[in-house]
Amino acid sequence: MTFLWFYFTVLILDSSLTYISSSIVYTHFPYDLQPALWIVCLIKFFVLGIVSCKLYRPAWVSSSLLYILTMCLTPPLYQTLRLHLTSHSPELYSILSHSIVSHLTLLTACLLWDLVSPHILPKESSEEEKTGQKKNRENFIRLVTYSKADWLFLSGAFVFLSLALICEMFIPFYMGRVIDILSSKYKETEFLVAIFYMSFFSISSSVSAGCRGGLFIFSLYRLTRRLRILLFRAVIKQDIAFFETTKTGDITSRLSNDTARVSRAIAGNVNITLRSLVKCIGVYSFMISISWQLTLLTFLSSPFTWIIQKLYNHYHEDLVQKVQDSVARSSDIAKEILESVRTVHSFNAAGDEAKRYEDSLQEIHKLQSYRDMVQAVYLLLIRTTNLLTQVAMLFYGQILIEQGFISSGQMVSFILYQMESGDHIRTIVYMLSEMTHSAGAAQKVFQYLDREPLVSTSGSHSPDKLRGCFEFRNVTFTYPSRQEIPALQDISFTLPPGSITALVGPSGGGKTTCVSLLERFYDPSTGEILLDGKPLHQYKHQYLHAKVALVAQEPVLFSGSVKENIGYGLKDASMNELQRAARRANAETFILGMEKGYDTDVGENGGQLGAGQKQRLAIARALARDPQLLILDEASSCLDAETEHEIQKSLQGIDGLSLLIIAHRLRTVQKADQILVLEGGRLVEHGTHGELVKTEEGVYYKLLHGHLLQNGD
Ligand SMILES: Nc1ncnc2c1ncn2[C@@H]1O[C@H](COP(=O)(O)OP(=O)(O)OP(=O)(O)O)[C@@H](O)[C@H]1O
């Protein structure tokens, strides 16, 4: 009912006002109708404006004032244009019929606008969105500063951009000249001059456009490379907690997709937007200089082109994102299946897995078809709008040629310019939304660039001589990804220099966590870890990692030779040092037994070596850095008793080396100088093997008992 009430009130008011004001004005301006029309428009606007603001309007008439303004302005504007374009004298419109027609058109327009506007108009921005926009601007400025290193190439590119534009602008103009010369009395000199200029501008524009594109792409690749290096450096120095809480896929996507998108923002999008903007201005200047009436006519299609482009951007971007997501999902599925192919075969699930992959491909296909259909409809609509504009232009152009306002050559130039103008408007609209996305991508990249690792690496202490006494003093620690339960609670112990310490206890007791703290993967939540009386964080990061070496449960080897793996991270280790480390780790015999000895390739992740061989190589790698503390976290679990014994003997022979051993096989730890028993994050027992077995109700005793039973001993 709101709709009917609003519509009839405004209609009746408008008709009455038009009738009254036209009668009054007409009596004063009987011969000059144009000013009369504008005065009527003004009167109506004020009265209707005041009244309609008080009316209750339907939701889809976005603003009463805008509605009234459009309704009052359209008739005098139309009559004025008609007078100038066709020299027809203006008419005072018939009251009721005219009102009904104009209201109906306007209401239909409002309704249509209401339907499409949610997709093409930015929603009213909240406080959060406003700060987001501010952040986008800041990000953009920051990006410009990253491009500083390329200023020479970018300036060159902008010079060529301007040259190419200037030259391109003159080509249709001289084409029109040639047609004019050919269609009038032929003058050879004029014809040759026009042809010369046309060729000159064509060649110059092509050369300049080539140089412009080349320089922009060159700067784009340089910027992408720089951003990737910066981002990689920022990511790799992050603390372990960061990698535990961030998916690897997210990081790689930032590194590959977002950096490329961000670089495009400067060298790509700005380049294209500027080119289109300047060309648009140039093209329209030429068009106006040929005929302003025809130019006005071409503007009629602009709102439609704008709306179509906006709608297309909205749907297309959404679909492109969905296609990308489903492609990523599908490759994840393929990767997962191929990585666990043994399990797939053993459960006879090859058929099911193939079907799962096929379904994911089917989903991609469906989305791609939909995306292509949207693209086809878009092209159809754009081309139809263009065609209709050109038909209208040709009709009106023919009148102008007949009346002698323009020549046929100028008409050809005009059509050529007009064809270009549409492309540029579409590009500008597209690029504006693309820039918002680039700013979003930049935000994600900067988030990583700006992140300060939770574990600081700013320590500078690096003494020449170190005694090597490690001490846990009242250490409590909670994992950032599991805040509820502390993994270690009030732990205190000392690792004297040159001693062997064993950490034992039931699974989940906190052994590996102690090692992670010693390696400074995390800092303790409370308490301190000291090395020779100084907290670990005061030591230089590289120094500390040379002094504390870890051989983890599942050692990671890198593809490359045995030699490269032992010397990993050591820039100036000699071959002798590497061989000595291999001997100490009892690895030399098997290394020399391989075809190429130290130059043998270990394969991806050390895939060409057995588990025990991998462990020995990992121990050799740790020993090559000449550490003060060697941590063996289940590092000999795949070795036979004899080899394990050999390695231990050789390690004990290294002067000043402290050993921290974590092992479930209790025979490995029996000879330790001290055994620390951890349970539920607490240090529950402490002593030598002999001391601990005496406590029959103790955790160590039970562990040993269980272990002996398990081995049938
Ligand atoms: N990265 C992590 N994030 C959150 N919680 C963790 C993490 N690593 C270990 N924990 C938790 O901390 C506690 C101690 O684990 P830790 O790995 O140190 O025990 P452990 O004695 O080495 O066990 P295992 O002998 O099975 O290796 C456990 O409750 C475990 O679930």
PDBQT file of the ligand as one rigid body, heavy atoms in Angstrom, charges set to zero:
ROOT
HETATM    1  N1  LIG A 801      53.127 -28.733  19.456  1.00  0.00    +0.000 N 
HETATM    2  C1  LIG A 801      52.325 -28.977  20.472  1.00  0.00    +0.000 A 
HETATM    3  N2  LIG A 801      51.217 -28.213  20.656  1.00  0.00    +0.000 NA
HETATM    4  C2  LIG A 801      50.387 -28.448  21.699  1.00  0.00    +0.000 A 
HETATM    5  N3  LIG A 801      50.590 -29.402  22.613  1.00  0.00    +0.000 NA
HETATM    6  C3  LIG A 801      51.676 -30.196  22.487  1.00  0.00    +0.000 A 
HETATM    7  C4  LIG A 801      52.593 -30.016  21.398  1.00  0.00    +0.000 A 
HETATM    8  N4  LIG A 801      53.577 -30.935  21.531  1.00  0.00    +0.000 NA
HETATM    9  C5  LIG A 801      53.288 -31.657  22.646  1.00  0.00    +0.000 A 
HETATM   10  N5  LIG A 801      52.162 -31.214  23.205  1.00  0.00    +0.000 N 
HETATM   11  C6  LIG A 801      51.558 -31.712  24.452  1.00  0.00    +0.000 C 
HETATM   12  O1  LIG A 801      52.463 -31.491  25.489  1.00  0.00    +0.000 OA
HETATM   13  C7  LIG A 801      52.521 -32.586  26.365  1.00  0.00    +0.000 C 
HETATM   14  C8  LIG A 801      53.945 -33.102  26.449  1.00  0.00    +0.000 C 
HETATM   15  O2  LIG A 801      54.308 -33.629  25.179  1.00  0.00    +0.000 OA
HETATM   16  P1  LIG A 801      55.775 -34.146  24.809  1.00  0.00    +0.000 P 
HETATM   17  O3  LIG A 801      55.803 -34.428  23.364  1.00  0.00    +0.000 OA
HETATM   18  O4  LIG A 801      56.753 -33.192  25.334  1.00  0.00    +0.000 OA
HETATM   19  O5  LIG A 801      55.831 -35.491  25.624  1.00  0.00    +0.000 OA
HETATM   20  P2  LIG A 801      56.876 -36.687  25.481  1.00  0.00    +0.000 P 
HETATM   21  O6  LIG A 801      57.175 -37.103  26.873  1.00  0.00    +0.000 OA
HETATM   22  O7  LIG A 801      58.010 -36.272  24.640  1.00  0.00    +0.000 OA
HETATM   23  O8  LIG A 801      55.993 -37.777  24.746  1.00  0.00    +0.000 OA
HETATM   24  P3  LIG A 801      56.490 -38.926  23.734  1.00  0.00    +0.000 P 
HETATM   25  O9  LIG A 801      57.324 -39.849  24.549  1.00  0.00    +0.000 OA
HETATM   26  O10 LIG A 801      55.216 -39.579  23.284  1.00  0.00    +0.000 OA
HETATM   27  O11 LIG A 801      57.234 -38.257  22.640  1.00  0.00    +0.000 OA
HETATM   28  C9  LIG A 801      51.558 -33.627  25.810  1.00  0.00    +0.000 C 
HETATM   29  O12 LIG A 801      50.346 -33.500  26.526  1.00  0.00    +0.000 OA
HETATM   30  C10 LIG A 801      51.340 -33.217  24.375  1.00  0.00    +0.000 C 
HETATM   31  O13 LIG A 801      50.037 -33.535  23.961  1.00  0.00    +0.000 OA
ENDROOT
TORSDOF 0
